[in-house]
Amino acid sequence: MTRILEFTTEAAAISCAADIDAQAVEYWSALGFTITEGELVSKNAATGLDDPAAQRTVRWSAPALSPDGTWWIVSLVGTPYENAMTGLRERHTFTERDMPAWGSDP
């Protein structure tokens, strides 16, 4: 099941999402990926070369408003990035929980 990070304010959700995205740039750059204008350039699986025509990743998760009036993003728990992006709990205040029935990845 997908986990979410839930915030009391939109600003808090935006701040945490931006933190994740900034760390992602460092993480993927260290693995040899190209980052252009904040977007991760996909690689061709057969050649290992950049594929500028392919879809680009722009962000981990866009903050979304829940029916409960809280803001949320998708958690890193259970993903390959879980251990690569550390310290979120120290820098941000959120509740982590299973995605409720109302949720879908924004």
MMTF fields as JSON, N, C-alpha, C and O atoms, coordinates in Angstrom:
{
  "mmtfVersion": "1.0.0",
  "mmtfProducer": "UNKNOWN",
  "numBonds": 423,
  "numAtoms": 424,
  "numGroups": 106,
  "numChains": 1,
  "numModels": 1,
  "chainsPerModel": [1],
  "groupsPerChain": [106],
  "chainIdList": ["A"],
  "bondAtomList": [4, 2, 8, 6, 12, 10, 16, 14, 20, 18, 24, 22, 28, 26, 32, 30, 36, 34, 40, 38, 44, 42, 48, 46, 52, 50, 56, 54, 60, 58, 64, 62, 68, 66, 72, 70, 76, 74, 80, 78, 84, 82, 88, 86, 92, 90, 96, 94, 100, 98, 104, 102, 108, 106, 112, 110, 116, 114, 120, 118, 124, 122, 128, 126, 132, 130, 136, 134, 140, 138, 144, 142, 148, 146, 152, 150, 156, 154, 160, 158, 164, 162, 168, 166, 172, 170, 176, 174, 180, 178, 184, 182, 188, 186, 192, 190, 196, 194, 200, 198, 204, 202, 208, 206, 212, 210, 216, 214, 220, 218, 224, 222, 228, 226, 232, 230, 236, 234, 240, 238, 244, 242, 248, 246, 252, 250, 256, 254, 260, 258, 264, 262, 268, 266, 272, 270, 276, 274, 280, 278, 284, 282, 288, 286, 292, 290, 296, 294, 300, 298, 304, 302, 308, 306, 312, 310, 316, 314, 320, 318, 324, 322, 328, 326, 332, 330, 336, 334, 340, 338, 344, 342, 348, 346, 352, 350, 356, 354, 360, 358, 364, 362, 368, 366, 372, 370, 376, 374, 380, 378, 384, 382, 388, 386, 392, 390, 396, 394, 400, 398, 404, 402, 408, 406, 412, 410, 416, 414, 420, 418],
  "bondOrderList": [1, 1, 1, 1, 1, 1, 1, 1, 1, 1, 1, 1, 1, 1, 1, 1, 1, 1, 1, 1, 1, 1, 1, 1, 1, 1, 1, 1, 1, 1, 1, 1, 1, 1, 1, 1, 1, 1, 1, 1, 1, 1, 1, 1, 1, 1, 1, 1, 1, 1, 1, 1, 1, 1, 1, 1, 1, 1, 1, 1, 1, 1, 1, 1, 1, 1, 1, 1, 1, 1, 1, 1, 1, 1, 1, 1, 1, 1, 1, 1, 1, 1, 1, 1, 1, 1, 1, 1, 1, 1, 1, 1, 1, 1, 1, 1, 1, 1, 1, 1, 1, 1, 1, 1, 1],
  "groupList": [{"groupName": "MET", "atomNameList": ["N", "CA", "C", "O"], "elementList": ["N", "C", "C", "O"], "formalChargeList": [0, 0, 0, 0], "bondAtomList": [1, 0, 2, 1, 3, 2], "bondOrderList": [1, 1, 2], "singleLetterCode": "M", "chemCompType": "L-PEPTIDE LINKING"}, {"groupName": "THR", "atomNameList": ["N", "CA", "C", "O"], "elementList": ["N", "C", "C", "O"], "formalChargeList": [0, 0, 0, 0], "bondAtomList": [1, 0, 2, 1, 3, 2], "bondOrderList": [1, 1, 2], "singleLetterCode": "T", "chemCompType": "L-PEPTIDE LINKING"}, {"groupName": "ARG", "atomNameList": ["N", "CA", "C", "O"], "elementList": ["N", "C", "C", "O"], "formalChargeList": [0, 0, 0, 0], "bondAtomList": [1, 0, 2, 1, 3, 2], "bondOrderList": [1, 1, 2], "singleLetterCode": "R", "chemCompType": "L-PEPTIDE LINKING"}, {"groupName": "ILE", "atomNameList": ["N", "CA", "C", "O"], "elementList": ["N", "C", "C", "O"], "formalChargeList": [0, 0, 0, 0], "bondAtomList": [1, 0, 2, 1, 3, 2], "bondOrderList": [1, 1, 2], "singleLetterCode": "I", "chemCompType": "L-PEPTIDE LINKING"}, {"groupName": "LEU", "atomNameList": ["N", "CA", "C", "O"], "elementList": ["N", "C", "C", "O"], "formalChargeList": [0, 0, 0, 0], "bondAtomList": [1, 0, 2, 1, 3, 2], "bondOrderList": [1, 1, 2], "singleLetterCode": "L", "chemCompType": "L-PEPTIDE LINKING"}, {"groupName": "GLU", "atomNameList": ["N", "CA", "C", "O"], "elementList": ["N", "C", "C", "O"], "formalChargeList": [0, 0, 0, 0], "bondAtomList": [1, 0, 2, 1, 3, 2], "bondOrderList": [1, 1, 2], "singleLetterCode": "E", "chemCompType": "L-PEPTIDE LINKING"}, {"groupName": "PHE", "atomNameList": ["N", "CA", "C", "O"], "elementList": ["N", "C", "C", "O"], "formalChargeList": [0, 0, 0, 0], "bondAtomList": [1, 0, 2, 1, 3, 2], "bondOrderList": [1, 1, 2], "singleLetterCode": "F", "chemCompType": "L-PEPTIDE LINKING"}, {"groupName": "ALA", "atomNameList": ["N", "CA", "C", "O"], "elementList": ["N", "C", "C", "O"], "formalChargeList": [0, 0, 0, 0], "bondAtomList": [1, 0, 2, 1, 3, 2], "bondOrderList": [1, 1, 2], "singleLetterCode": "A", "chemCompType": "L-PEPTIDE LINKING"}, {"groupName": "SER", "atomNameList": ["N", "CA", "C", "O"], "elementList": ["N", "C", "C", "O"], "formalChargeList": [0, 0, 0, 0], "bondAtomList": [1, 0, 2, 1, 3, 2], "bondOrderList": [1, 1, 2], "singleLetterCode": "S", "chemCompType": "L-PEPTIDE LINKING"}, {"groupName": "CYS", "atomNameList": ["N", "CA", "C", "O"], "elementList": ["N", "C", "C", "O"], "formalChargeList": [0, 0, 0, 0], "bondAtomList": [1, 0, 2, 1, 3, 2], "bondOrderList": [1, 1, 2], "singleLetterCode": "C", "chemCompType": "L-PEPTIDE LINKING"}, {"groupName": "ASP", "atomNameList": ["N", "CA", "C", "O"], "elementList": ["N", "C", "C", "O"], "formalChargeList": [0, 0, 0, 0], "bondAtomList": [1, 0, 2, 1, 3, 2], "bondOrderList": [1, 1, 2], "singleLetterCode": "D", "chemCompType": "L-PEPTIDE LINKING"}, {"groupName": "GLN", "atomNameList": ["N", "CA", "C", "O"], "elementList": ["N", "C", "C", "O"], "formalChargeList": [0, 0, 0, 0], "bondAtomList": [1, 0, 2, 1, 3, 2], "bondOrderList": [1, 1, 2], "singleLetterCode": "Q", "chemCompType": "L-PEPTIDE LINKING"}, {"groupName": "VAL", "atomNameList": ["N", "CA", "C", "O"], "elementList": ["N", "C", "C", "O"], "formalChargeList": [0, 0, 0, 0], "bondAtomList": [1, 0, 2, 1, 3, 2], "bondOrderList": [1, 1, 2], "singleLetterCode": "V", "chemCompType": "L-PEPTIDE LINKING"}, {"groupName": "TYR", "atomNameList": ["N", "CA", "C", "O"], "elementList": ["N", "C", "C", "O"], "formalChargeList": [0, 0, 0, 0], "bondAtomList": [1, 0, 2, 1, 3, 2], "bondOrderList": [1, 1, 2], "singleLetterCode": "Y", "chemCompType": "L-PEPTIDE LINKING"}, {"groupName": "TRP", "atomNameList": ["N", "CA", "C", "O"], "elementList": ["N", "C", "C", "O"], "formalChargeList": [0, 0, 0, 0], "bondAtomList": [1, 0, 2, 1, 3, 2], "bondOrderList": [1, 1, 2], "singleLetterCode": "W", "chemCompType": "L-PEPTIDE LINKING"}, {"groupName": "GLY", "atomNameList": ["N", "CA", "C", "O"], "elementList": ["N", "C", "C", "O"], "formalChargeList": [0, 0, 0, 0], "bondAtomList": [1, 0, 2, 1, 3, 2], "bondOrderList": [1, 1, 2], "singleLetterCode": "G", "chemCompType": "PEPTIDE LINKING"}, {"groupName": "LYS", "atomNameList": ["N", "CA", "C", "O"], "elementList": ["N", "C", "C", "O"], "formalChargeList": [0, 0, 0, 0], "bondAtomList": [1, 0, 2, 1, 3, 2], "bondOrderList": [1, 1, 2], "singleLetterCode": "K", "chemCompType": "L-PEPTIDE LINKING"}, {"groupName": "ASN", "atomNameList": ["N", "CA", "C", "O"], "elementList": ["N", "C", "C", "O"], "formalChargeList": [0, 0, 0, 0], "bondAtomList": [1, 0, 2, 1, 3, 2], "bondOrderList": [1, 1, 2], "singleLetterCode": "N", "chemCompType": "L-PEPTIDE LINKING"}, {"groupName": "PRO", "atomNameList": ["N", "CA", "C", "O"], "elementList": ["N", "C", "C", "O"], "formalChargeList": [0, 0, 0, 0], "bondAtomList": [1, 0, 2, 1, 3, 2], "bondOrderList": [1, 1, 2], "singleLetterCode": "P", "chemCompType": "L-PEPTIDE LINKING"}, {"groupName": "HIS", "atomNameList": ["N", "CA", "C", "O"], "elementList": ["N", "C", "C", "O"], "formalChargeList": [0, 0, 0, 0], "bondAtomList": [1, 0, 2, 1, 3, 2], "bondOrderList": [1, 1, 2], "singleLetterCode": "H", "chemCompType": "L-PEPTIDE LINKING"}],
  "groupTypeList": [0, 1, 2, 3, 4, 5, 6, 1, 1, 5, 7, 7, 7, 3, 8, 9, 7, 7, 10, 3, 10, 7, 11, 7, 12, 5, 13, 14, 8, 7, 4, 15, 6, 1, 3, 1, 5, 15, 5, 4, 12, 8, 16, 17, 7, 7, 1, 15, 4, 10, 10, 18, 7, 7, 11, 2, 1, 12, 2, 14, 8, 7, 18, 7, 4, 8, 18, 10, 15, 1, 14, 14, 3, 12, 8, 4, 12, 15, 1, 18, 13, 5, 17, 7, 0, 1, 15, 4, 2, 5, 2, 19, 1, 6, 1, 5, 2, 10, 0, 18, 7, 14, 15, 8, 10, 18],
  "groupIdList": [1, 2, 3, 4, 5, 6, 7, 8, 9, 10, 11, 12, 13, 14, 15, 16, 17, 18, 19, 20, 21, 22, 23, 24, 25, 26, 27, 28, 29, 30, 31, 32, 33, 34, 35, 36, 37, 38, 39, 40, 41, 42, 43, 44, 45, 46, 47, 48, 49, 50, 51, 52, 53, 54, 55, 56, 57, 58, 59, 60, 61, 62, 63, 64, 65, 66, 67, 68, 69, 70, 71, 72, 73, 74, 75, 76, 77, 78, 79, 80, 81, 82, 83, 84, 85, 86, 87, 88, 89, 90, 91, 92, 93, 94, 95, 96, 97, 98, 99, 100, 101, 102, 103, 104, 105, 106],
  "secStructList": [7, 7, 3, 3, 3, 3, 3, 1, 1, 2, 2, 2, 2, 2, 2, 2, 2, 2, 2, 2, 2, 2, 2, 2, 2, 2, 2, 2, 2, 2, 6, 6, 7, 7, 3, 3, 6, 6, 3, 3, 7, 7, 5, 7, 6, 6, 6, 7, 1, 5, 7, 6, 6, 1, 7, 7, 5, 7, 7, 1, 7, 7, 7, 3, 3, 7, 6, 6, 1, 7, 3, 3, 3, 3, 7, 1, 6, 6, 1, 6, 6, 6, 6, 6, 1, 7, 7, 2, 2, 2, 2, 7, 7, 7, 3, 3, 3, 3, 7, 7, 6, 6, 7, 7, 7, 7],
  "xCoordList": [0.839, 0.0, 0.885, 1.939, 0.434, 1.152, 1.033, -0.035, 2.146, 2.174, 2.213, 2.704, 1.683, 1.72, 2.34, 2.365, 2.839, 3.27, 2.202, 1.92, 1.603, 0.485, 0.91, 1.574, 0.515, 0.927, -0.296, -1.366, -0.13, -1.247, -1.424, -2.511, -0.357, -0.454, 0.114, 0.951, -0.352, 0.17, 1.651, 2.443, 2.023, 3.419, 4.355, 5.445, 3.928, 4.751, 4.905, 5.991, 3.839, 3.901, 4.804, 5.589, 4.692, 5.535, 7.004, 7.863, 7.291, 8.665, 9.283, 10.421, 8.544, 9.06, 9.242, 10.246, 8.27, 8.38, 9.597, 10.308, 9.841, 11.012, 12.307, 13.289, 12.315, 13.469, 13.763, 14.911, 12.734, 12.902, 13.437, 14.362, 12.86, 13.303, 14.758, 15.502, 15.175, 16.567, 17.517, 18.583, 17.131, 17.968, 18.001, 19.02, 16.896, 16.83, 17.818, 18.436, 17.963, 18.922, 20.324, 21.04, 20.714, 22.035, 22.172, 23.188, 21.141, 21.154, 21.314, 22.204, 20.447, 20.491, 21.729, 22.274, 22.181, 23.418, 24.596, 25.445, 24.647, 25.73, 25.698, 26.724, 24.537, 24.411, 24.64, 24.473, 25.024, 25.361, 24.229, 24.374, 23.102, 21.989, 22.176, 22.794, 21.641, 21.698, 20.45, 19.334, 20.655, 19.548, 19.6, 20.604, 18.519, 18.443, 17.248, 16.11, 17.514, 16.453, 15.553, 14.331, 16.168, 15.434, 14.709, 13.962, 14.913, 14.243, 15.257, 16.335, 14.9, 15.748, 15.572, 14.464, 16.662, 16.623, 16.708, 17.623, 15.752, 15.72, 16.888, 17.456, 17.226, 18.276, 17.631, 16.596, 18.248, 17.835, 18.31, 19.504, 17.388, 17.739, 18.737, 19.576, 18.664, 19.555, 20.962, 21.936, 21.08, 22.392, 22.981, 24.196, 22.126, 22.586, 22.846, 23.322, 22.529, 22.749, 21.503, 20.393, 21.709, 20.57, 19.59, 19.992, 18.311, 17.266, 16.414, 15.364, 16.873, 16.194, 14.741, 13.953, 14.378, 13.011, 12.053, 10.835, 12.59, 11.746, 11.119, 11.529, 10.118, 9.462, 10.485, 11.385, 10.344, 11.26, 10.541, 9.351, 11.29, 10.749, 10.997, 12.129, 9.943, 10.07, 10.061, 10.749, 9.287, 9.191, 8.794, 8.289, 9.048, 8.665, 7.155, 6.551, 6.551, 5.113, 4.63, 5.209, 3.579, 3.017, 2.094, 1.279, 2.205, 1.29, -0.166, -0.505, -1.006, -2.434, -3.247, -2.824, -4.406, -5.307, -6.222, -6.838, -6.305, -7.176, -8.585, -8.78, -9.574, -10.926, -10.988, -11.917, -9.987, -9.93, -9.358, -9.336, -8.891, -8.308, -6.83, -6.259, -6.189, -4.74, -4.092, -4.764, -2.789, -2.029, -1.146, -0.693, -0.895, -0.119, 0.705, 0.401, 1.771, 2.578, 2.833, 2.645, 3.254, 3.572, 4.853, 5.819, 4.848, 6.008, 7.099, 6.838, 8.316, 9.438, 9.52, 10.254, 8.782, 8.829, 8.361, 7.334, 9.137, 8.789, 9.229, 8.857, 10.023, 10.523, 12.043, 12.669, 12.633, 14.099, 14.806, 15.998, 14.099, 14.692, 14.613, 15.119, 13.989, 13.748, 15.027, 15.019, 16.107, 17.355, 18.227, 19.121, 17.974, 18.819, 18.467, 19.319, 17.242, 16.803, 16.468, 15.352, 17.469, 17.328, 17.086, 17.269, 16.683, 16.581, 15.271, 15.123, 14.312, 13.057, 12.368, 11.795, 12.436, 11.769, 12.389, 11.694, 13.687, 14.353, 14.048, 14.04, 13.8, 13.626, 12.166, 11.879, 11.247, 9.849, 8.927, 9.272, 7.756, 6.761, 5.623, 4.962, 5.399, 4.343, 3.921, 4.591, 2.807, 2.339, 2.449, 2.002, 3.036, 3.126, 2.066, 1.921, 1.326, 0.279, -0.03, 0.433, -0.828, -1.284, -2.183, -2.903, -2.136, -2.991, -4.456, -4.825, -5.281, -6.709, -7.381, -6.781, -8.608, -9.359, -9.524, -9.64, -9.536, -9.711, -8.484, -8.573, -7.337, -6.087, -5.742, -6.162, -4.974, -4.293, -3.093, -3.11, -2.058, -0.828, -1.124, -1.578, -0.871, -1.183, -0.25, -0.377],
  "yCoordList": [-1.179, 0.0, 1.244, 1.279, 2.246, 3.518, 4.257, 4.311, 4.82, 5.638, 7.111, 7.458, 7.962, 9.399, 10.125, 9.617, 11.325, 12.258, 13.329, 13.958, 13.541, 14.467, 15.689, 15.56, 16.872, 18.145, 18.975, 18.808, 19.865, 20.717, 21.917, 22.491, 22.306, 23.467, 23.154, 22.265, 23.892, 23.754, 24.125, 23.463, 25.186, 25.633, 24.535, 24.344, 23.819, 22.734, 21.609, 21.044, 21.28, 20.227, 20.641, 19.836, 21.89, 22.401, 22.381, 21.999, 22.788, 22.816, 21.413, 21.233, 20.434, 19.071, 18.493, 17.84, 18.736, 18.252, 18.867, 18.181, 20.147, 20.812, 20.23, 20.094, 19.888, 19.255, 17.911, 17.619, 17.108, 15.809, 16.007, 15.311, 16.952, 17.188, 17.643, 17.226, 18.494, 18.956, 17.798, 17.705, 16.918, 15.755, 14.8, 14.157, 14.703, 13.812, 14.239, 13.4, 15.556, 16.058, 15.565, 15.066, 15.704, 15.238, 13.723, 13.234, 12.996, 11.53, 11.037, 10.238, 11.517, 11.047, 11.548, 10.836, 12.753, 13.26, 12.367, 12.076, 11.931, 11.055, 9.703, 9.031, 9.309, 8.047, 8.228, 7.287, 9.448, 9.689, 10.187, 10.269, 10.523, 11.053, 12.55, 13.24, 13.032, 14.448, 15.141, 14.641, 16.288, 17.116, 18.401, 19.113, 18.696, 19.898, 20.723, 20.256, 21.951, 22.853, 22.182, 22.314, 21.46, 20.817, 19.538, 18.985, 19.06, 17.841, 16.727, 16.951, 15.528, 14.356, 13.837, 13.484, 13.79, 13.301, 11.771, 11.201, 11.124, 9.655, 9.113, 9.799, 7.865, 7.175, 6.126, 5.55, 5.891, 4.821, 3.515, 3.347, 2.589, 1.343, 0.512, -0.168, 0.552, -0.268, 0.299, -0.454, 1.637, 2.25, 2.851, 3.016, 3.179, 3.845, 5.326, 6.007, 5.827, 7.239, 8.056, 7.527, 9.359, 10.247, 10.147, 10.019, 10.207, 10.171, 11.432, 11.397, 12.549, 13.83, 13.836, 14.67, 12.928, 12.887, 12.164, 12.264, 11.451, 10.689, 11.608, 12.754, 11.072, 11.83, 12.169, 11.378, 13.339, 13.775, 13.8, 14.104, 13.474, 13.533, 14.921, 15.406, 15.564, 16.928, 16.998, 17.834, 16.125, 16.171, 14.804, 13.95, 14.632, 13.385, 13.289, 12.326, 14.273, 14.253, 15.681, 16.427, 16.058, 17.395, 17.407, 16.498, 18.413, 18.495, 18.549, 19.207, 17.842, 17.803, 18.026, 17.654, 18.63, 18.889, 17.688, 17.203, 17.212, 16.075, 16.566, 17.745, 15.661, 16.038, 16.468, 17.163, 16.048, 16.408, 17.805, 18.284, 18.464, 19.796, 19.797, 20.851, 18.625, 18.553, 18.48, 18.272, 18.653, 18.561, 17.325, 16.947, 16.692, 15.455, 15.294, 15.861, 14.49, 14.026, 12.538, 12.023, 11.859, 10.443, 10.273, 11.013, 9.295, 9.017, 8.299, 7.691, 8.384, 7.643, 6.217, 5.396, 5.913, 4.587, 3.536, 3.691, 2.478, 1.39, 1.611, 0.846, 2.659, 2.94, 2.766, 2.69, 2.704, 2.612, 3.828, 3.755, 4.94, 6.174, 6.311, 7.281, 5.356, 5.438, 5.736, 6.593, 5.055, 5.242, 6.361, 6.858, 6.756, 7.777, 9.181, 10.07, 9.389, 10.719, 10.716, 10.404, 11.074, 10.978, 12.341, 13.382, 12.312, 13.541, 14.306, 15.37, 13.786, 14.528, 14.724, 15.778, 13.69, 13.787, 14.878, 15.491, 15.119, 16.144, 17.548, 18.504, 17.682, 19.002, 19.413, 20.589, 18.451, 18.748, 18.065, 17.031, 18.653, 18.069, 17.507, 18.236, 16.205, 15.538, 14.27, 13.801, 13.728, 12.43, 11.484, 11.805, 10.327, 9.335, 8.267, 7.759, 7.931, 6.917, 6.296, 6.766, 5.221, 4.602, 5.591, 6.369, 5.552, 6.422, 6.029, 4.874, 6.979, 6.667, 6.358, 6.538, 5.903, 5.548, 6.726, 6.531, 7.955, 9.124, 9.473, 10.301, 8.865, 9.295, 8.638, 7.519, 9.357, 8.829, 9.733, 10.894, 9.214, 9.987, 11.246, 11.152, 12.437, 13.677, 13.89, 14.884],
  "zCoordList": [0.0, 0.0, 0.0, 0.634, -0.716, -0.782, 0.544, 1.153, 0.972, 2.193, 1.778, 0.704, 2.655, 2.396, 3.586, 4.707, 3.308, 4.34, 4.369, 3.35, 5.536, 5.665, 6.487, 7.515, 6.015, 6.601, 6.96, 6.374, 7.923, 8.328, 7.407, 7.341, 6.69, 5.805, 4.428, 4.271, 3.446, 2.088, 2.048, 1.378, 2.768, 2.781, 3.295, 2.757, 4.33, 4.873, 3.852, 3.715, 3.138, 2.12, 0.961, 0.46, 0.54, -0.545, -0.14, -0.935, 1.084, 1.579, 1.588, 1.153, 2.076, 2.133, 0.723, 0.442, -0.153, -1.534, -2.219, -2.954, -1.985, -2.563, -2.008, -2.738, -0.727, -0.09, -0.767, -1.103, -0.962, -1.63, -3.039, -3.456, -3.777, -5.153, -5.202, -6.09, -4.26, -4.231, -3.954, -4.562, -3.036, -2.747, -3.93, -4.183, -4.653, -5.814, -6.889, -7.546, -7.066, -8.052, -7.709, -8.578, -6.456, -6.025, -6.204, -6.697, -5.799, -5.861, -7.305, -7.596, -8.206, -9.593, -10.321, -11.164, -10.016, -10.623, -10.258, -11.101, -8.991, -8.537, -9.253, -9.353, -9.748, -10.491, -11.986, -12.762, -12.393, -13.797, -14.661, -15.881, -14.055, -14.841, -15.062, -14.25, -16.156, -16.486, -15.945, -16.09, -15.324, -14.846, -15.658, -15.64, -16.368, -17.184, -16.739, -16.777, -16.317, -15.863, -14.828, -14.878, -13.887, -12.808, -13.201, -12.394, -14.415, -14.881, -15.098, -15.65, -14.657, -14.835, -16.254, -16.656, -17.012, -18.386, -18.36, -17.766, -19.006, -19.049, -19.86, -20.71, -19.573, -20.319, -21.233, -20.897, -22.376, -23.257, -22.631, -22.381, -22.375, -21.683, -22.472, -21.88, -23.783, -24.614, -24.693, -24.688, -24.767, -24.963, -23.697, -23.594, -22.732, -21.521, -21.716, -20.808, -22.912, -23.208, -22.879, -22.82, -22.667, -22.438, -23.596, -24.752, -23.281, -24.297, -24.134, -23.494, -24.719, -24.522, -25.0, -24.553, -25.891, -26.42, -25.468, -25.62, -24.508, -23.577, -22.534, -22.357, -21.855, -20.779, -19.703, -19.422, -19.107, -18.053, -16.719, -16.635, -15.679, -14.328, -13.773, -13.787, -13.283, -12.805, -11.282, -10.697, -10.633, -9.17, -8.655, -9.383, -7.352, -6.691, -6.578, -7.051, -5.958, -5.72, -5.511, -4.721, -6.212, -6.04, -4.825, -4.669, -3.963, -2.816, -3.276, -4.259, -2.54, -2.861, -1.588, -0.494, -1.747, -0.629, -0.432, -1.38, 0.807, 1.116, 1.437, 1.73, 1.383, 1.793, 3.261, 3.673, 4.047, 5.471, 5.705, 6.838, 4.63, 4.771, 5.078, 5.357, 5.032, 5.213, 3.829, 2.819, 3.811, 2.561, 2.622, 3.702, 1.489, 1.494, 0.226, -0.824, 0.368, -0.756, -0.544, 0.559, -1.583, -1.484, -0.669, -0.853, 0.23, 1.078, 0.287, -0.751, 0.796, 0.206, 0.738, 0.188, 1.794, 2.414, 1.408, 0.749, 1.313, 0.413, -1.023, -1.913, -1.256, -2.611, -2.631, -1.574, -3.809, -3.88, -3.282, -2.983, -3.102, -2.609, -1.098, -0.533, -0.45, 0.996, 1.776, 2.659, 1.47, 2.222, 1.659, 2.345, 0.422, -0.208, 0.263, 0.245, 0.678, 1.08, 2.563, 2.979, 3.333, 4.782, 5.416, 4.784, 6.637, 7.407, 7.278, 7.879, 6.505, 6.365, 7.708, 7.983, 8.536, 9.845, 10.722, 11.532, 10.563, 11.359, 10.837, 11.612, 9.541, 8.931, 8.729, 8.506, 8.805, 8.5, 9.506, 10.079, 9.711, 10.613, 9.782, 9.042, 9.907, 9.157, 9.87, 10.791, 9.434, 9.898, 8.72, 7.619, 8.94, 7.877, 8.11, 9.221, 7.056, 7.189, 5.843, 4.804, 5.877, 4.639, 3.91, 4.535, 2.584, 1.803, 2.002, 1.789, 2.407, 2.588, 1.241, 0.181, 1.301, 0.098, -0.854, -2.064, -0.319, -1.174, -1.996, -2.903, -1.705, -2.303, -3.62, -3.916, -4.392, -5.574, -5.779, -5.369, -6.407, -6.577, -7.387, -8.528, -6.805, -7.531, -8.712, -9.427]
}
